[in-house]
Protein backbone atom coordinates (compact mmCIF):
# COMPACT_ATOMS: atom_id res chain seq x y z
CA UNK A 1 0.00 0.00 0.00
CA UNK A 2 1.29 3.46 -0.92
CA UNK A 3 0.14 6.77 0.54
CA UNK A 4 0.43 10.48 -0.11
CA UNK A 5 0.28 13.02 2.70
CA UNK A 6 -1.32 16.36 1.84
CA UNK A 7 -1.01 19.39 4.11
CA UNK A 8 -3.59 22.08 3.37
CA UNK A 9 -3.42 25.72 4.45
CA UNK A 10 -1.83 29.04 3.52
CA UNK A 11 -0.15 29.24 6.93
CA UNK A 12 1.74 25.99 6.26
CA UNK A 13 2.49 26.76 2.59
CA UNK A 14 3.88 30.21 3.45
CA UNK A 15 6.02 28.95 6.32
CA UNK A 16 4.13 30.76 9.09
CA UNK A 17 3.46 27.38 10.76
CA UNK A 18 5.84 24.41 10.70
CA UNK A 19 4.31 21.34 9.05
CA UNK A 20 4.62 18.95 11.99
CA UNK A 21 1.51 17.06 10.88
CA UNK A 22 3.16 15.57 7.80
CA UNK A 23 6.14 14.24 9.77
CA UNK A 24 3.91 12.72 12.44
CA UNK A 25 1.55 11.16 9.89
CA UNK A 26 4.44 9.69 7.91
CA UNK A 27 5.87 8.04 10.98
CA UNK A 28 2.52 6.56 12.00
CA UNK A 29 1.68 5.34 8.49
CA UNK A 30 5.03 3.59 8.15
CA UNK A 31 4.41 1.88 11.48
CA UNK A 32 1.12 0.61 10.04
CA UNK A 33 2.96 -0.96 7.10
CA UNK A 34 2.07 1.79 4.62
CA UNK A 35 4.75 3.10 2.24
CA UNK A 36 4.68 6.89 2.00
CA UNK A 37 5.29 7.91 -1.61
CA UNK A 38 5.56 11.66 -1.03
CA UNK A 39 4.35 14.68 0.95
CA UNK A 40 2.80 17.73 -0.66
CA UNK A 41 1.50 21.06 0.60
CA UNK A 42 -1.18 23.25 -0.95
CA UNK A 43 -2.68 26.58 0.05
CA UNK A 44 -6.29 27.59 0.65
CA UNK A 45 -7.23 27.69 -3.03
CA UNK A 46 -10.02 25.31 -3.94
CA UNK A 47 -8.74 24.66 -7.47
CA UNK A 48 -5.25 23.84 -6.17
CA UNK A 49 -6.62 21.44 -3.57
CA UNK A 50 -8.66 19.67 -6.27
CA UNK A 51 -5.61 19.37 -8.54
CA UNK A 52 -3.49 17.96 -5.74
CA UNK A 53 -6.10 15.31 -4.86
CA UNK A 54 -6.67 14.24 -8.48
CA UNK A 55 -2.92 13.89 -9.05
CA UNK A 56 -2.43 11.82 -5.89
CA UNK A 57 -5.44 9.56 -6.53
CA UNK A 58 -3.86 8.36 -9.80
CA UNK A 59 -0.67 7.26 -8.04
CA UNK A 60 -1.46 5.75 -4.63
CA UNK A 61 -4.00 3.67 -2.69
CA UNK A 62 -4.33 6.08 0.22
CA UNK A 63 -4.42 9.86 0.63
CA UNK A 64 -4.21 11.38 4.10
CA UNK A 65 -4.82 15.12 4.24
CA UNK A 66 -4.93 17.55 7.14
CA UNK A 67 -6.21 21.09 7.34
CA UNK A 68 -8.96 23.23 5.88
CA UNK A 69 -11.88 21.81 7.88
CA UNK A 70 -12.50 24.86 10.05
CA UNK A 71 -15.56 27.14 9.99
CA UNK A 72 -14.05 30.18 8.21
CA UNK A 73 -14.31 31.37 4.62
CA UNK A 74 -10.83 30.09 3.73
CA UNK A 75 -11.47 26.52 4.96
CA UNK A 76 -12.17 25.01 1.56
CA UNK A 77 -11.14 21.36 1.86
CA UNK A 78 -14.68 19.97 2.13
CA UNK A 79 -15.76 21.92 -0.97
CA UNK A 80 -12.77 20.67 -3.00
CA UNK A 81 -13.41 17.08 -1.92
CA UNK A 82 -17.09 17.35 -2.85
CA UNK A 83 -16.09 18.42 -6.35
CA UNK A 84 -13.36 15.81 -6.88
CA UNK A 85 -15.36 12.90 -5.41
CA UNK A 86 -18.58 14.06 -7.13
CA UNK A 87 -20.27 13.91 -3.73
CA UNK A 88 -22.32 16.99 -2.81
CA UNK A 89 -22.08 18.28 0.76
CA UNK A 90 -24.84 17.09 3.08
CA UNK A 91 -25.63 18.00 6.68
CA UNK A 92 -24.49 15.23 9.02
CA UNK A 93 -26.90 15.50 11.91
CA UNK A 94 -24.78 13.52 14.40
CA UNK A 95 -21.78 15.75 13.76
CA UNK A 96 -23.90 18.88 14.15
CA UNK A 97 -25.24 17.60 17.47
CA UNK A 98 -21.68 16.85 18.64
CA UNK A 99 -20.53 20.37 17.75
CA UNK A 100 -23.52 21.93 19.55
CA UNK A 101 -22.86 19.77 22.59
CA UNK A 102 -19.21 20.81 22.70
CA UNK A 103 -20.19 24.48 22.76
CA UNK A 104 -22.83 23.73 25.37
CA UNK A 105 -20.15 22.22 27.63
CA UNK A 106 -18.13 25.40 27.13
CA UNK A 107 -21.11 27.39 28.36
CA UNK A 108 -21.87 29.29 25.16
CA UNK A 109 -24.08 28.87 22.08
CA UNK A 110 -22.64 27.50 18.85
CA UNK A 111 -21.83 30.28 16.34
CA UNK A 112 -23.84 29.92 13.17
CA UNK A 113 -20.71 29.64 11.06
CA UNK A 114 -19.71 26.40 12.80
CA UNK A 115 -22.64 24.65 11.14
CA UNK A 116 -20.52 24.32 7.98
CA UNK A 117 -18.25 21.90 9.84
CA UNK A 118 -21.09 19.36 9.90
CA UNK A 119 -21.42 19.48 6.10
CA UNK A 120 -19.88 16.23 4.84
CA UNK A 121 -19.54 14.85 1.28
CA UNK A 122 -22.38 12.43 0.53
CA UNK A 123 -21.52 8.81 1.28
CA UNK A 124 -18.40 9.64 3.30
CA UNK A 125 -17.44 7.71 6.42
CA UNK A 126 -17.34 10.23 9.27
CA UNK A 127 -14.43 10.34 11.72
CA UNK A 128 -15.56 11.85 15.06
CA UNK A 129 -13.45 14.62 16.62
CA UNK A 130 -12.89 13.92 20.32
CA UNK A 131 -10.69 17.00 20.82
CA UNK A 132 -12.44 19.74 18.80
CA UNK A 133 -15.37 20.64 16.58
CA UNK A 134 -14.44 19.63 13.02
CA UNK A 135 -15.22 15.99 12.14
CA UNK A 136 -13.03 14.24 9.63
CA UNK A 137 -14.19 11.92 6.88
CA UNK A 138 -13.06 9.29 4.38
CA UNK A 139 -14.21 9.21 0.75
CA UNK A 140 -13.29 7.31 -2.41
CA UNK A 141 -11.46 9.34 -5.07
CA UNK A 142 -10.88 7.16 -8.10
CA UNK A 143 -9.07 4.06 -6.84
CA UNK A 144 -7.82 5.70 -3.66
CA UNK A 145 -9.22 5.97 -0.18
CA UNK A 146 -8.89 9.61 0.87
CA UNK A 147 -9.00 10.64 4.54
CA UNK A 148 -9.37 14.24 5.67
CA UNK A 149 -8.37 15.28 9.18
CA UNK A 150 -8.32 18.60 11.07
CA UNK A 151 -5.17 20.72 10.87
CA UNK A 152 -4.88 21.26 14.64
CA UNK A 153 -2.19 18.72 15.64
CA UNK A 154 -3.88 17.60 18.87
CA UNK A 155 -7.18 16.98 17.07
CA UNK A 156 -5.53 15.34 14.06
CA UNK A 157 -3.47 12.92 16.15
CA UNK A 158 -6.40 11.80 18.28
CA UNK A 159 -8.59 11.28 15.22
CA UNK A 160 -5.88 9.29 13.47
CA UNK A 161 -5.22 6.99 16.42
CA UNK A 162 -8.86 6.45 17.39
CA UNK A 163 -10.53 6.25 13.99
CA UNK A 164 -8.24 6.30 10.97
CA UNK A 165 -5.59 3.79 12.07
CA UNK A 166 -8.18 1.01 12.59
CA UNK A 167 -9.70 1.90 9.21
CA UNK A 168 -6.32 1.60 7.47
CA UNK A 169 -5.53 -1.70 9.18
CA UNK A 170 -8.89 -3.10 8.06
CA UNK A 171 -8.29 -2.35 4.37
CA UNK A 172 -8.05 -5.63 2.37
CA UNK A 173 -4.61 -4.78 0.98
CA UNK A 174 -1.46 -6.82 1.50
CA UNK A 175 1.03 -5.18 3.81
CA UNK A 176 4.19 -6.23 5.59
CA UNK A 177 4.34 -6.20 9.37
CA UNK A 178 6.38 -3.26 10.65
CA UNK A 179 8.02 -2.81 14.06
CA UNK A 180 9.85 0.32 15.23
CA UNK A 181 12.11 1.31 18.09
CA UNK A 182 13.91 4.52 18.95
CA UNK A 183 17.07 4.73 21.05
CA UNK A 184 17.87 8.06 22.72
CA UNK A 185 21.52 9.06 23.13
CA UNK A 186 23.44 11.98 24.58
CA UNK A 187 27.11 12.88 24.68
CA UNK A 188 28.12 11.71 21.20
CA UNK A 189 27.95 13.91 18.08
CA UNK A 190 25.74 12.68 15.25
CA UNK A 191 28.83 11.90 13.15
CA UNK A 192 30.25 9.66 15.88
CA UNK A 193 26.92 7.86 16.34
CA UNK A 194 26.84 7.29 12.58
CA UNK A 195 30.42 5.98 12.61
CA UNK A 196 29.80 3.61 15.51
CA UNK A 197 26.67 2.18 13.91
CA UNK A 198 28.66 1.58 10.73
CA UNK A 199 27.09 -1.00 8.42
CA UNK A 200 23.82 -0.87 10.38
CA UNK A 201 23.22 2.49 8.68
CA UNK A 202 23.43 0.99 5.18
CA UNK A 203 20.70 2.37 2.94
CA UNK A 204 18.05 -0.21 2.07
CA UNK A 205 18.94 -2.45 5.01
CA UNK A 206 16.27 -4.19 7.06
CA UNK A 207 15.92 -2.91 9.73
CA UNK A 208 16.28 0.58 8.32
CA UNK A 209 18.29 2.80 10.70
CA UNK A 210 18.12 6.59 10.71
CA UNK A 211 19.32 9.46 12.91
CA UNK A 212 17.62 12.63 14.10
CA UNK A 213 19.18 15.38 16.22
CA UNK A 214 17.15 17.65 18.48
CA UNK A 215 18.25 19.63 21.51
CA UNK A 216 21.61 17.87 21.64
CA UNK A 217 19.95 14.44 21.78
CA UNK A 218 20.71 12.05 18.91
CA UNK A 219 17.78 9.70 18.32
CA UNK A 220 18.37 6.42 16.51
CA UNK A 221 15.22 5.20 14.73
CA UNK A 222 15.14 1.50 13.79
CA UNK A 223 12.39 0.22 11.53
CA UNK A 224 12.05 -3.50 10.73
CA UNK A 225 9.60 -5.14 8.36
CA UNK A 226 8.70 -8.78 7.82
CA UNK A 227 6.03 -11.08 6.46
CA UNK A 228 4.77 -11.56 10.02
CA UNK A 229 4.91 -9.56 13.22
CA UNK A 230 7.07 -12.26 14.78
CA UNK A 231 9.61 -12.01 11.96
CA UNK A 232 9.73 -8.22 12.24
CA UNK A 233 10.13 -8.42 16.02
CA UNK A 234 13.04 -10.85 15.66
CA UNK A 235 14.82 -8.65 13.11
CA UNK A 236 14.33 -5.54 15.22
CA UNK A 237 15.46 -7.10 18.50
CA UNK A 238 18.75 -8.33 17.07
CA UNK A 239 19.71 -4.95 15.58
CA UNK A 240 18.53 -2.93 18.59
CA UNK A 241 20.77 -5.08 20.77
CA UNK A 242 23.73 -4.54 18.47
CA UNK A 243 23.08 -0.78 18.30
CA UNK A 244 22.98 -0.58 22.09
CA UNK A 245 26.26 -2.48 22.29
CA UNK A 246 27.97 -0.15 19.81
CA UNK A 247 26.70 3.06 21.42
CA UNK A 248 27.30 1.92 24.99
CA UNK A 249 26.66 4.35 27.85
CA UNK A 250 25.57 7.09 25.44
CA UNK A 251 22.15 5.38 25.28
CA UNK A 252 19.97 6.78 28.05
CA UNK A 253 16.55 5.51 27.01
CA UNK A 254 14.15 4.49 24.28
CA UNK A 255 10.90 5.66 22.75
CA UNK A 256 9.99 9.11 24.02
CA UNK A 257 12.34 9.00 27.02
CA UNK A 258 14.06 12.26 27.99
CA UNK A 259 17.35 12.79 29.76
CA UNK A 260 15.59 14.16 32.83
CA UNK A 261 13.29 11.12 32.96
CA UNK A 262 16.32 8.82 32.80
CA UNK A 263 17.88 10.71 35.73
CA UNK A 264 14.65 10.57 37.74
CA UNK A 265 14.40 6.81 37.25
CA UNK A 266 17.98 6.35 38.47
CA UNK A 267 17.41 8.56 41.51
CA UNK A 268 14.39 6.41 42.33
CA UNK A 269 16.31 3.18 41.78
CA UNK A 270 19.01 4.29 44.23
CA UNK A 271 16.59 6.07 46.56
CA UNK A 272 18.99 9.03 46.33
CA UNK A 273 18.32 12.70 47.02
CA UNK A 274 19.67 15.59 44.97
CA UNK A 275 20.34 19.29 45.52
CA UNK A 276 21.32 21.63 42.69
CA UNK A 277 23.14 24.97 42.57
CA UNK A 278 22.97 26.76 39.23
CA UNK A 279 24.72 29.84 37.95
CA UNK A 280 24.96 30.01 34.15
CA UNK A 281 22.01 27.65 33.60
CA UNK A 282 19.70 29.92 35.59
CA UNK A 283 17.38 27.23 36.99
CA UNK A 284 17.10 25.22 33.79
CA UNK A 285 18.24 21.97 35.44
CA UNK A 286 15.49 22.33 38.01
CA UNK A 287 13.00 23.17 35.28
CA UNK A 288 13.84 20.01 33.33
CA UNK A 289 13.71 17.79 36.41
CA UNK A 290 10.40 19.20 37.61
CA UNK A 291 8.87 18.24 34.27
CA UNK A 292 8.96 14.69 35.67
CA UNK A 293 6.05 13.79 37.94
CA UNK A 294 7.12 12.60 41.39
CA UNK A 295 10.57 14.22 41.32
CA UNK A 296 9.80 16.00 44.62
CA UNK A 297 10.69 12.75 46.40
CA UNK A 298 14.30 13.11 45.24
CA UNK A 299 14.97 16.76 44.31
CA UNK A 300 15.33 18.62 47.60
CA UNK A 301 16.22 22.08 46.30
CA UNK A 302 17.48 23.99 43.28
CA UNK A 303 19.24 27.30 43.99
CA UNK A 304 20.03 29.88 41.32
CA UNK A 305 23.18 31.45 42.80
CA UNK A 306 23.96 33.84 39.98
CA UNK A 307 25.89 36.47 41.86
CA UNK A 308 29.16 35.97 43.71
CA UNK A 309 27.46 37.11 46.91
CA UNK A 310 24.78 34.41 46.54
CA UNK A 311 27.42 31.76 46.00
CA UNK A 312 29.08 32.79 49.26
CA UNK A 313 25.99 33.46 51.38
CA UNK A 314 23.89 30.46 50.30
CA UNK A 315 26.54 27.87 49.45
CA UNK A 316 29.45 28.87 51.63
CA UNK A 317 31.83 29.44 48.72
CA UNK A 318 34.69 31.54 50.21
CA UNK A 319 34.87 35.04 48.67
CA UNK A 320 38.64 34.74 48.51
CA UNK A 321 38.28 31.56 46.40
CA UNK A 322 36.07 33.41 43.93
CA UNK A 323 38.52 36.30 43.85
CA UNK A 324 41.49 34.02 43.24
CA UNK A 325 40.04 31.48 40.79
CA UNK A 326 37.12 33.41 39.32
CA UNK A 327 33.41 32.58 39.47
CA UNK A 328 33.82 30.46 36.35
CA UNK A 329 36.35 27.91 37.52
CA UNK A 330 36.82 24.32 38.53
CA UNK A 331 37.40 25.38 42.13
CA UNK A 332 34.14 27.34 42.42
CA UNK A 333 32.10 24.60 40.69
CA UNK A 334 33.51 22.13 43.22
CA UNK A 335 32.72 24.40 46.16
CA UNK A 336 29.18 25.03 44.85
CA UNK A 337 28.43 21.30 44.54
CA UNK A 338 29.86 20.61 48.00
CA UNK A 339 27.97 23.55 49.46
CA UNK A 340 24.54 22.73 48.10
CA UNK A 341 24.91 19.05 49.07
CA UNK A 342 25.89 20.03 52.60
CA UNK A 343 23.17 22.69 52.89
CA UNK A 344 20.35 20.33 51.80
CA UNK A 345 21.79 17.23 53.48
CA UNK A 346 21.39 15.49 50.13
CA UNK A 347 23.13 12.41 48.80
CA UNK A 348 24.22 14.30 45.69
CA UNK A 349 25.09 17.89 44.89
CA UNK A 350 25.14 19.20 41.31
CA UNK A 351 26.43 22.61 40.20
CA UNK A 352 27.03 24.69 37.07
CA UNK A 353 29.05 27.83 36.49
CA UNK A 354 30.08 29.18 33.10
CA UNK A 355 30.07 31.90 30.46
CA UNK A 356 26.80 31.78 28.53
CA UNK A 357 27.64 34.81 26.37
CA UNK A 358 27.39 36.53 24.06
CA UNK A 359 29.71 38.79 26.11
CA UNK A 360 31.86 38.13 29.17
CA UNK A 361 34.32 35.72 27.62
CA UNK A 362 38.09 36.01 27.51
CA UNK A 363 40.96 34.16 25.89
CA UNK A 364 41.41 32.05 29.01
CA UNK A 365 37.68 31.59 29.61
CA UNK A 366 35.83 31.88 26.29
CA UNK A 367 32.09 32.08 25.80
CA UNK A 368 30.64 28.58 26.15
CA UNK A 369 33.06 27.42 28.85
CA UNK A 370 31.13 25.62 31.59
CA UNK A 371 32.25 23.78 34.71
CA UNK A 372 29.91 21.13 36.16
CA UNK A 373 30.41 19.88 39.69
CA UNK A 374 29.07 16.64 41.15
CA UNK A 375 29.47 16.04 44.88
CA UNK A 376 28.92 12.59 46.41
CA UNK A 377 29.76 10.89 49.69
CA UNK A 378 32.89 9.50 48.00
CA UNK A 379 34.16 12.86 46.80
CA UNK A 380 33.57 15.62 44.28
CA UNK A 381 34.44 15.71 40.59
CA UNK A 382 34.28 18.58 38.13
CA UNK A 383 33.83 18.29 34.39
CA UNK A 384 34.88 21.05 32.01
CA UNK A 385 32.88 21.42 28.77
CA UNK A 386 33.27 23.87 25.91
CA UNK A 387 30.03 24.65 24.13
CA UNK A 388 29.22 26.81 21.11
CA UNK A 389 26.08 28.62 20.00
CA UNK A 390 23.67 31.26 21.24
CA UNK A 391 23.19 32.10 24.90
CA UNK A 392 20.00 30.04 25.01
CA UNK A 393 21.65 27.05 23.33
CA UNK A 394 24.65 27.14 25.68
CA UNK A 395 22.33 27.19 28.70
CA UNK A 396 20.32 24.28 27.34
CA UNK A 397 23.34 22.14 26.51
CA UNK A 398 25.04 22.95 29.83
CA UNK A 399 21.94 21.83 31.75
CA UNK A 400 21.77 18.60 29.76
CA UNK A 401 25.51 17.96 30.16
CA UNK A 402 25.01 18.30 33.93
CA UNK A 403 22.10 15.86 33.90
CA UNK A 404 24.14 13.47 31.78
CA UNK A 405 27.08 13.61 34.19
CA UNK A 406 24.67 12.75 37.00
CA UNK A 407 23.12 9.96 34.90
CA UNK A 408 26.47 8.37 34.16
CA UNK A 409 27.43 8.46 37.83
CA UNK A 410 24.17 6.86 38.93
CA UNK A 411 24.36 4.25 36.15
CA UNK A 412 27.73 3.07 37.41
CA UNK A 413 26.95 3.35 41.13
CA UNK A 414 26.20 0.25 43.14
CA UNK A 415 22.93 -0.32 44.96
CA UNK A 416 23.98 1.91 47.82
CA UNK A 417 20.44 2.99 48.81
CA UNK A 418 19.96 5.15 51.88
C-alpha positions in Angstrom: 0.0 0.0 0.0 1.3 3.5 -0.9 0.1 6.8 0.5 0.4 10.5 -0.1 0.3 13.0 2.7 -1.3 16.4 1.8 -1.0 19.4 4.1 -3.6 22.1 3.4 -3.4 25.7 4.5 -1.8 29.0 3.5 -0.2 29.2 6.9 1.7 26.0 6.3 2.5 26.8 2.6 3.9 30.2 3.5 6.0 28.9 6.3 4.1 30.8 9.1 3.5 27.4 10.8 5.8 24.4 10.7 4.3 21.3 9.1 4.6 19.0 12.0 1.5 17.1 10.9 3.2 15.6 7.8 6.1 14.2 9.8 3.9 12.7 12.4 1.5 11.2 9.9 4.4 9.7 7.9 5.9 8.0 11.0 2.5 6.6 12.0 1.7 5.3 8.5 5.0 3.6 8.1 4.4 1.9 11.5 1.1 0.6 10.0 3.0 -1.0 7.1 2.1 1.8 4.6 4.8 3.1 2.2 4.7 6.9 2.0 5.3 7.9 -1.6 5.6 11.7 -1.0 4.3 14.7 0.9 2.8 17.7 -0.7 1.5 21.1 0.6 -1.2 23.2 -0.9 -2.7 26.6 0.1 -6.3 27.6 0.6 -7.2 27.7 -3.0 -10.0 25.3 -3.9 -8.7 24.7 -7.5 -5.2 23.8 -6.2 -6.6 21.4 -3.6 -8.7 19.7 -6.3 -5.6 19.4 -8.5 -3.5 18.0 -5.7 -6.1 15.3 -4.9 -6.7 14.2 -8.5 -2.9 13.9 -9.0 -2.4 11.8 -5.9 -5.4 9.6 -6.5 -3.9 8.4 -9.8 -0.7 7.3 -8.0 -1.5 5.7 -4.6 -4.0 3.7 -2.7 -4.3 6.1 0.2 -4.4 9.9 0.6 -4.2 11.4 4.1 -4.8 15.1 4.2 -4.9 17.5 7.1 -6.2 21.1 7.3 -9.0 23.2 5.9 -11.9 21.8 7.9 -12.5 24.9 10.1 -15.6 27.1 10.0 -14.1 30.2 8.2 -14.3 31.4 4.6 -10.8 30.1 3.7 -11.5 26.5 5.0 -12.2 25.0 1.6 -11.1 21.4 1.9 -14.7 20.0 2.1 -15.8 21.9 -1.0 -12.8 20.7 -3.0 -13.4 17.1 -1.9 -17.1 17.3 -2.8 -16.1 18.4 -6.4 -13.4 15.8 -6.9 -15.4 12.9 -5.4 -18.6 14.1 -7.1 -20.3 13.9 -3.7 -22.3 17.0 -2.8 -22.1 18.3 0.8 -24.8 17.1 3.1 -25.6 18.0 6.7 -24.5 15.2 9.0 -26.9 15.5 11.9 -24.8 13.5 14.4 -21.8 15.8 13.8 -23.9 18.9 14.2 -25.2 17.6 17.5 -21.7 16.8 18.6 -20.5 20.4 17.7 -23.5 21.9 19.5 -22.9 19.8 22.6 -19.2 20.8 22.7 -20.2 24.5 22.8 -22.8 23.7 25.4 -20.1 22.2 27.6 -18.1 25.4 27.1 -21.1 27.4 28.4 -21.9 29.3 25.2 -24.1 28.9 22.1 -22.6 27.5 18.8 -21.8 30.3 16.3 -23.8 29.9 13.2 -20.7 29.6 11.1 -19.7 26.4 12.8 -22.6 24.6 11.1 -20.5 24.3 8.0 -18.3 21.9 9.8 -21.1 19.4 9.9 -21.4 19.5 6.1 -19.9 16.2 4.8 -19.5 14.9 1.3 -22.4 12.4 0.5 -21.5 8.8 1.3 -18.4 9.6 3.3 -17.4 7.7 6.4 -17.3 10.2 9.3 -14.4 10.3 11.7 -15.6 11.8 15.1 -13.5 14.6 16.6 -12.9 13.9 20.3 -10.7 17.0 20.8 -12.4 19.7 18.8 -15.4 20.6 16.6 -14.4 19.6 13.0 -15.2 16.0 12.1 -13.0 14.2 9.6 -14.2 11.9 6.9 -13.1 9.3 4.4 -14.2 9.2 0.7 -13.3 7.3 -2.4 -11.5 9.3 -5.1 -10.9 7.2 -8.1 -9.1 4.1 -6.8 -7.8 5.7 -3.7 -9.2 6.0 -0.2 -8.9 9.6 0.9 -9.0 10.6 4.5 -9.4 14.2 5.7 -8.4 15.3 9.2 -8.3 18.6 11.1 -5.2 20.7 10.9 -4.9 21.3 14.6 -2.2 18.7 15.6 -3.9 17.6 18.9 -7.2 17.0 17.1 -5.5 15.3 14.1 -3.5 12.9 16.2 -6.4 11.8 18.3 -8.6 11.3 15.2 -5.9 9.3 13.5 -5.2 7.0 16.4 -8.9 6.5 17.4 -10.5 6.3 14.0 -8.2 6.3 11.0 -5.6 3.8 12.1 -8.2 1.0 12.6 -9.7 1.9 9.2 -6.3 1.6 7.5 -5.5 -1.7 9.2 -8.9 -3.1 8.1 -8.3 -2.3 4.4 -8.0 -5.6 2.4 -4.6 -4.8 1.0 -1.5 -6.8 1.5 1.0 -5.2 3.8 4.2 -6.2 5.6 4.3 -6.2 9.4 6.4 -3.3 10.6 8.0 -2.8 14.1 9.8 0.3 15.2 12.1 1.3 18.1 13.9 4.5 18.9 17.1 4.7 21.0 17.9 8.1 22.7 21.5 9.1 23.1 23.4 12.0 24.6 27.1 12.9 24.7 28.1 11.7 21.2 27.9 13.9 18.1 25.7 12.7 15.2 28.8 11.9 13.1 30.2 9.7 15.9 26.9 7.9 16.3 26.8 7.3 12.6 30.4 6.0 12.6 29.8 3.6 15.5 26.7 2.2 13.9 28.7 1.6 10.7 27.1 -1.0 8.4 23.8 -0.9 10.4 23.2 2.5 8.7 23.4 1.0 5.2 20.7 2.4 2.9 18.1 -0.2 2.1 18.9 -2.5 5.0 16.3 -4.2 7.1 15.9 -2.9 9.7 16.3 0.6 8.3 18.3 2.8 10.7 18.1 6.6 10.7 19.3 9.5 12.9 17.6 12.6 14.1 19.2 15.4 16.2 17.1 17.6 18.5 18.2 19.6 21.5 21.6 17.9 21.6 19.9 14.4 21.8 20.7 12.1 18.9 17.8 9.7 18.3 18.4 6.4 16.5 15.2 5.2 14.7 15.1 1.5 13.8 12.4 0.2 11.5 12.1 -3.5 10.7 9.6 -5.1 8.4 8.7 -8.8 7.8 6.0 -11.1 6.5 4.8 -11.6 10.0 4.9 -9.6 13.2 7.1 -12.3 14.8 9.6 -12.0 12.0 9.7 -8.2 12.2 10.1 -8.4 16.0 13.0 -10.9 15.7 14.8 -8.6 13.1 14.3 -5.5 15.2 15.5 -7.1 18.5 18.7 -8.3 17.1 19.7 -5.0 15.6 18.5 -2.9 18.6 20.8 -5.1 20.8 23.7 -4.5 18.5 23.1 -0.8 18.3 23.0 -0.6 22.1 26.3 -2.5 22.3 28.0 -0.1 19.8 26.7 3.1 21.4 27.3 1.9 25.0 26.7 4.3 27.8 25.6 7.1 25.4 22.1 5.4 25.3 20.0 6.8 28.1 16.5 5.5 27.0 14.2 4.5 24.3 10.9 5.7 22.7 10.0 9.1 24.0 12.3 9.0 27.0 14.1 12.3 28.0 17.4 12.8 29.8 15.6 14.2 32.8 13.3 11.1 33.0 16.3 8.8 32.8 17.9 10.7 35.7 14.6 10.6 37.7 14.4 6.8 37.2 18.0 6.4 38.5 17.4 8.6 41.5 14.4 6.4 42.3 16.3 3.2 41.8 19.0 4.3 44.2 16.6 6.1 46.6 19.0 9.0 46.3 18.3 12.7 47.0 19.7 15.6 45.0 20.3 19.3 45.5 21.3 21.6 42.7 23.1 25.0 42.6 23.0 26.8 39.2 24.7 29.8 38.0 25.0 30.0 34.1 22.0 27.6 33.6 19.7 29.9 35.6 17.4 27.2 37.0 17.1 25.2 33.8 18.2 22.0 35.4 15.5 22.3 38.0 13.0 23.2 35.3 13.8 20.0 33.3 13.7 17.8 36.4 10.4 19.2 37.6 8.9 18.2 34.3 9.0 14.7 35.7 6.0 13.8 37.9 7.1 12.6 41.4 10.6 14.2 41.3 9.8 16.0 44.6 10.7 12.7 46.4 14.3 13.1 45.2 15.0 16.8 44.3 15.3 18.6 47.6 16.2 22.1 46.3 17.5 24.0 43.3 19.2 27.3 44.0 20.0 29.9 41.3 23.2 31.5 42.8 24.0 33.8 40.0 25.9 36.5 41.9 29.2 36.0 43.7 27.5 37.1 46.9 24.8 34.4 46.5 27.4 31.8 46.0 29.1 32.8 49.3 26.0 33.5 51.4 23.9 30.5 50.3 26.5 27.9 49.5 29.4 28.9 51.6 31.8 29.4 48.7 34.7 31.5 50.2 34.9 35.0 48.7 38.6 34.7 48.5 38.3 31.6 46.4 36.1 33.4 43.9 38.5 36.3 43.9 41.5 34.0 43.2 40.0 31.5 40.8 37.1 33.4 39.3 33.4 32.6 39.5 33.8 30.5 36.3 36.4 27.9 37.5 36.8 24.3 38.5 37.4 25.4 42.1 34.1 27.3 42.4 32.1 24.6 40.7 33.5 22.1 43.2 32.7 24.4 46.2 29.2 25.0 44.9 28.4 21.3 44.5 29.9 20.6 48.0 28.0 23.6 49.5 24.5 22.7 48.1 24.9 19.1 49.1 25.9 20.0 52.6 23.2 22.7 52.9 20.3 20.3 51.8 21.8 17.2 53.5 21.4 15.5 50.1 23.1 12.4 48.8 24.2 14.3 45.7 25.1 17.9 44.9 25.1 19.2 41.3 26.4 22.6 40.2 27.0 24.7 37.1 29.1 27.8 36.5 30.1 29.2 33.1 30.1 31.9 30.5 26.8 31.8 28.5 27.6 34.8 26.4 27.4 36.5 24.1 29.7 38.8 26.1 31.9 38.1 29.2 34.3 35.7 27.6 38.1 36.0 27.5 41.0 34.2 25.9 41.4 32.1 29.0 37.7 31.6 29.6 35.8 31.9 26.3 32.1 32.1 25.8 30.6 28.6 26.1 33.1 27.4 28.8 31.1 25.6 31.6 32.3 23.8 34.7 29.9 21.1 36.2 30.4 19.9 39.7 29.1 16.6 41.2 29.5 16.0 44.9 28.9 12.6 46.4 29.8 10.9 49.7 32.9 9.5 48.0 34.2 12.9 46.8 33.6 15.6 44.3 34.4 15.7 40.6 34.3 18.6 38.1 33.8 18.3 34.4 34.9 21.1 32.0 32.9 21.4 28.8 33.3 23.9 25.9 30.0 24.7 24.1 29.2 26.8 21.1 26.1 28.6 20.0 23.7 31.3 21.2 23.2 32.1 24.9 20.0 30.0 25.0 21.6 27.1 23.3 24.6 27.1 25.7 22.3 27.2 28.7 20.3 24.3 27.3 23.3 22.1 26.5 25.0 22.9 29.8 21.9 21.8 31.8 21.8 18.6 29.8 25.5 18.0 30.2 25.0 18.3 33.9 22.1 15.9 33.9 24.1 13.5 31.8 27.1 13.6 34.2 24.7 12.7 37.0 23.1 10.0 34.9 26.5 8.4 34.2 27.4 8.5 37.8 24.2 6.9 38.9 24.4 4.3 36.2 27.7 3.1 37.4 26.9 3.3 41.1 26.2 0.2 43.1 22.9 -0.3 45.0 24.0 1.9 47.8 20.4 3.0 48.8 20.0 5.2 51.9 
